[in-house]
């Protein structure tokens, strides 16, 4: 690889990015909502391309962890409904 050429190209790319950033800052309040939305969608699509896909095992583990979490939330809510009122805490009493 030609190191001087690589460094020159990298410097040009860096300058171009800085110019783009300055332009975005200058026109931040001037773009239409449609254009801002389009930029957002493009950013999300770009991030999706960078994000590696989960394996089937990772998906199963994540779903199992979520299921455990929601089961604990359901148990806590059931406990709160049954024991919370008897504890006399801050729950209002209906007359």
C-alpha positions as CSV (number, residue, x, y, z in Angstrom):
1,X,0.0,0.0,0.0
2,X,1.2,3.5,-0.9
3,X,1.3,5.2,2.6
4,X,1.7,8.8,1.3
5,X,-1.3,8.3,-1.0
6,X,-3.3,6.7,1.7
7,X,-2.5,9.6,4.1
8,X,-3.4,12.2,1.5
9,X,-6.7,10.4,0.7
10,X,-7.5,10.2,4.4
11,X,-6.8,13.9,4.9
12,X,-9.1,14.8,2.0
13,X,-11.8,12.6,3.4
14,X,-11.4,14.2,6.8
15,X,-11.6,17.7,5.3
16,X,-14.7,16.7,3.3
17,X,-16.4,15.4,6.5
18,X,-15.6,18.6,8.4
19,X,-17.1,20.7,5.6
20,X,-20.2,18.5,5.6
21,X,-20.5,18.9,9.4
22,X,-20.2,22.7,9.1
23,X,-22.9,22.7,6.4
24,X,-25.2,20.6,8.7
25,X,-24.7,23.0,11.6
26,X,-25.3,26.1,9.4
27,X,-28.5,24.6,7.9
28,X,-29.8,22.9,11.1
29,X,-32.9,25.1,11.5
30,X,-33.5,25.5,7.8
31,X,-34.3,22.0,6.6
32,X,-37.9,20.9,6.1
33,X,-39.5,18.3,8.3
34,X,-39.6,15.9,5.4
35,X,-35.9,16.2,4.7
36,X,-35.1,15.8,8.4
37,X,-37.3,12.7,8.5
38,X,-35.6,11.3,5.4
39,X,-32.2,11.9,7.0
40,X,-33.4,10.1,10.1
41,X,-34.6,7.1,8.1
42,X,-31.4,6.9,6.2
43,X,-29.4,6.9,9.4
44,X,-31.6,4.1,10.8
45,X,-31.1,2.1,7.7
46,X,-27.4,2.6,7.8
47,X,-27.3,1.5,11.5
48,X,-29.3,-1.6,10.6
49,X,-26.7,-2.5,8.0
50,X,-23.9,-2.2,10.6
51,X,-25.7,-4.1,13.2
52,X,-24.9,-7.8,13.0
53,X,-27.9,-10.2,12.9
54,X,-28.6,-12.2,16.0
55,X,-28.1,-15.9,15.8
56,X,-31.1,-18.2,16.6
57,X,-29.5,-19.1,19.9
58,X,-29.1,-15.4,20.9
59,X,-32.8,-14.7,19.9
60,X,-34.0,-17.7,22.0
61,X,-31.9,-16.5,25.0
62,X,-33.2,-13.0,24.7
63,X,-36.8,-14.1,24.5
64,X,-36.3,-16.4,27.5
65,X,-34.7,-13.5,29.5
66,X,-37.7,-11.3,28.6
67,X,-40.1,-14.0,29.6
68,X,-38.4,-14.4,33.0
69,X,-38.5,-10.6,33.5
70,X,-42.2,-10.3,32.7
71,X,-43.1,-13.3,34.8
72,X,-41.4,-11.6,37.8
73,X,-43.3,-8.4,37.0
74,X,-46.6,-10.4,37.0
75,X,-45.7,-12.0,40.3
76,X,-44.7,-8.7,41.9
77,X,-48.0,-7.1,40.6
78,X,-50.0,-10.0,42.0
79,X,-48.2,-9.6,45.4
80,X,-48.8,-5.9,45.4
81,X,-52.5,-6.4,44.8
82,X,-52.9,-9.0,47.5
83,X,-50.5,-7.8,50.1
84,X,-50.1,-4.1,49.4
85,X,-53.5,-3.1,50.5
86,X,-53.3,-5.1,53.8
87,X,-50.0,-3.4,54.6
88,X,-51.9,-0.1,55.0
89,X,-49.5,1.9,52.8
90,X,-50.6,4.8,50.7
91,X,-53.4,3.1,48.8
92,X,-56.7,5.1,49.3
93,X,-59.6,3.3,50.8
94,X,-63.0,3.5,49.0
95,X,-66.0,4.2,51.3
